[in-house]
């Protein structure tokens, strides 16, 4: 049987989670702990994952199987579950465990029909040694009785040198047209009409985007471009050129793209999305006029207009203060948290 300091149970349901899990294993290793990950496999049950709460049940059962199989071959000193769902039906462990999460289920699975899920989450988080939310917003939403929270952020780094000379360009990232509010974004952009500016919408197939706009009754303005599923490097390069990242999301479990925009010097014009939207509190501190007071297109339009109208000196000051606010998200700061707080608490 193999021995390891930390076994990570990776649910890996999204690319962001898979990348984040790989980075977390590397952080544990740099902190001096041996670490390995076990991926959760769904098999034929994956076809049942079409809607919540059935998705949660399938994922919980698959995660339990993965843990049981991994423990037959591996003797860890501690276990980390990636997502609260992965921990909900986990077998009893004789070692301490932690739970990594972007948003607790009590926040992103509201309502009475999800009450059993909330009860399972409370139990899992209360039994944990640590809870490792991705953000301060996620930590604030944890249920009462949860174990001690240590915020371990996905690292956010500038992608290159930032230049104050910006194109009349707004960028958006919309992988899911409903959750990310493509209709709100495009209608808000059409109402704002910043002179000579264009909007580039990344992350979605143009045909899918246009079909969604047609279903929601939102005309496509001529000033919108659809780069689609571009490589991450191309998206970050656009952020370094753009004046604004425009966001109309109805829900953000964390909000990686808005934080990347701030790191790359773009102004953030956004609606007050629901969820543990980490960049929202930063945006309000940086320039309240760029945060819409509602999620309606006219409110987003006002925020977009304010972003394009912001004087150059204030825009430079915005970028300078954004860089300071993002220091706790830099790779070195996150590694310090893992080294000084997470590993000693799990293995001490």
N, C-alpha and C positions, 0 to 999 in steps of 0.2 A: 504494500500500500504506500502511495506517495504521500509525503508530508509537505504542507505549504502553510505559510503564515495566514494569508487571506485568500479565501475563495469568493470570487465575484459571480453572482448569478445574474446573467445578462438576458433580460427579456427581449431587448433589441427589436421592438416593434417599429421603430422609425430609424432613418439614417442618423438623425441627431443623437439618438440614444446609443446607437452602435459606435459612433465616433466618440461620444462622451465616455462610454465604458472602456474603450481602448485607452483613452487618455488617462482615465482614473487608475487603471492597472499600472500604467507607466509611472504615475505619480506615487503610487504605493511603493513601487520598486525603487524609485529615486529616494524615497524616505527610508530605505533600508529593509523593507519587508519583502519577502518572496510572495508573489501573487500570481494567480492564474484565474481564468474566466471559464465558465461553462455556459454555453449558449442554450437557450430554451428552444426546443423543436416542437412544432405543432402537429406535424404529420397530417393525416386526413382531417383531424378536427379543425385545422385552419380554415376549412371551407365553411365552417359555422360562424366565422367571425365576420358578421355583416352589420351588426348593430349592437349598441349597448342596451342592457347589461349582459347580454349573452357573450359578447367579446371578453368581458372581465372574467366570467366563469371559465371560459376556454383557456384564457391566459393563466389564471390561478392554478388550474389543474395541471397544465403543461409545466408550469414552473415547479410545482411540487414533485412531479415525476423527474424533472431534471436534477433537483436537489438530491432526491433519493438515489438516483443513479450515480451522481458525482461522489456522494459520501461512501459508496461501496468501493471506490478506487482511491479516494483522497482523504487524508486526515488533516483538516485545516485547524488552525488555532482560532480563527474567527471567520465569519461569513458576512458578506455585504450583498444585500438584495437591491438590484437596480430596478426601481419603481416600487411603489407601495403595493401594487397588484401582485407582484411576484412574491411578496412576503405574507400575503393574507392567509393562504392555506398551507404554508410551509410546515414541514414536520417539526416536532419538538427537537431542539438542538441542545447539545451539552457544551456548546461554546457560545461566546457572545456574538451578537450580530448587529449590524447597522442597516438602515434603509435609506437609499438615495432616491430622491423624488424631485420632480420639477413643480408639481402642484398636488396637494393632497386630494383624495377622492371626495372629501366633504365639500370641496370647492368646485371641482370640475365634473362631479357627478351629483348634482343637487336633487332634491325632491324625495318624497316618501318612498317611491319605488326603489330607491337606492339605499334605503335605511339599513338593510343587511350588510351592504358593502361598507357603509360607514362604521358599523359595529365591528366588522372584521378589521378594518383599518385601525380603529382605536386600540384593539387588542394587540395587533402587530406592532404598532408604534410604542405602546406602553411597555411591551416586553423587551424592546430593543435596548442595546447599550447606548447607541447614538442614532439620531436622525440627521441625515445629511441633505438638507434642501439645497437646490441650486441657487436660491436667491433669498434676499431679505423678505421679499413679498411672499415667497413660499413658506418661509419660517413663520411669518406672522399668521398664516392661515392654518397652521397645524392644530389638530384637535386638542382639547384639554387632556392632560395626563400623558402626553407624548414624552418620550425620553428626551434627554438634553439634545438640543439642536446645534449643530456646527455647520455653518453655511460653507459649502464647497462649490464654488462657481465654475461653470465651464470657462476656460480661459478665453479672454477677448483681447486680441492684439491688433494694433494697426497693421494694415496689409502693405503699407509702403509710405513714403514721404507724403505728407499732406500739403496741399497748395491752397493758398487763399484765393487764387484766381479760379473761379468756378464757372462752369458752363451754365446756361439757362436750362437746366435739366433737373427733373425730378425722377427719382427711382422708386420702384415699389417691388416687394417680394410677396407673391401670392400663390403659394403651392396648393391651397384649397380655396376655391372661389367663395364658398359660403362662409366658412369660419374666418377667413381673412378679409371678408367684406369687399369683394371685387366690385359689386354694384355700388357700394358707398364710395369707394375710392374713385371710380370712373365718373360717377355723377358729381362728386365733390370737385374733381378736377375740371369737369366741363363748366361748373358754376364759377370756379375761381378764375379761369382764363388768364393766367399770368402772361403778359405780353411776350411773344417770341419764344416761349418755353415749350418743351416737350416732356412727355411722361413715358418712361420705359418700364414696362411691367415684366419682371423676371419670374421664373419658377413655374410657369404654367404653359401648356400647349395653347397656341393661339386659337385653334379651332374650338377647344374646350372653353376657353375664355369667352369667345364670341357667342357660343351657344348659351352660356350661362347669362350673359348680358341680354340676349334676346329673350330668354325665359323670364328674366326679372324686369323687362321693359325699359332697359337703360340703353340709350343710343351710344354708339361708339364715336367719340370725337376724332377728328382727323389728326390731332396732335399726339396720339397714343401710338407707341411702338411696342412690339411683342418679341423681345429677344428669346423668350421661351426658356427651356431648360439649359441655360448656359452654364459652363464650368464655373466653379466657385471663384477662381481667379479673375474671370471676366466680370462677374458681379461685383467683386470688391474693387476692381479697377474703375467701374462705373461709379461706385460710391466716392472714390477719391476725386472724380471729376464733378459730381453732381452738387447742386446747391442744396437739394432737399431729399430726404427719404420721406415719402408720403405713405401713411398707414391708416387703413380704414377697418382694421380687424375687429370682428365681434368678440373674439376670444384669443388670448395669448397665454399658453401655459408657461412660457418663459420669455420668448421674444428675442431670439438670437440676432436676427437681421437688424432690428433697430439699434441694438448695442453695437453691432459691427459698423453701422452707419455713423454713430457718434465717434467710434474709434477712428474712422477714416475721414472725419471732418465734415460730414454732411449734417445739415440742420434736420431736426426731427419734427415733422408736422403730423400729428396723430390724433385719432379719436381716443377717448378714455376706455380702451378695450377692457372687457372683463377678464378675470383670471389673474394669475400671479405674474402680471406684466411688469417685469423688472425695470425696463427703460422708462416707464411712465413717470415714476417718482423723480427720476433724473431729469426728464424733459420738463417737468413742472418747475424744478429748481432752476433750470437753465434759462427758460424763457416761457412764462405761462401763456403768453399770447399764441404760441405755436401748438398748444394743446387745446383741442376743441372741447367745449363744455358738454356736448352730447355726441352721440354716434350718428347723427343725421348728416346727410351730404352738405347742407348749407353751413353747418358748423365746421366741418372739415375744410370746406372751401375758404372760410375765413382764416383758418390756421395756415393753409397753403399760401394765401395772399400775403399774410403777415410774414411768412418765411421769405418769400421773394422780395418783400419790401424792406426787410431788415437792413439797416445801414451797414456798410462794410465794416466799420469799426466795431459795431456791436456783434457782427457775425464772427469777427476774429476773436473777440472776447468770449463768445459762446464756445468756440472750438477750444480755446485755452482752458476754460473751466470744465468742459466735457472731458478733456484729457486728464485733468486732476481727479474728477469724480470716478474715472475708470481705472485708477491705479490699483484698487483692491481686486480688479478683475484680471490684472496682468498675470502672466504665467508664474512669475517668481512669487507673487503674493499668494496665489492659490497653493503653490507647492509648499510654502511656509506653513499654511494652515494644515495641510495633510501631514507634514512632518512633525509639527509641534503639538497638534491636537488630536488628529484622527488616529494615527498609528499608535501612539501611547495609550489612548483610551481603549482601543480594541485589543491590544496585545499586552498591556501592562499588568 
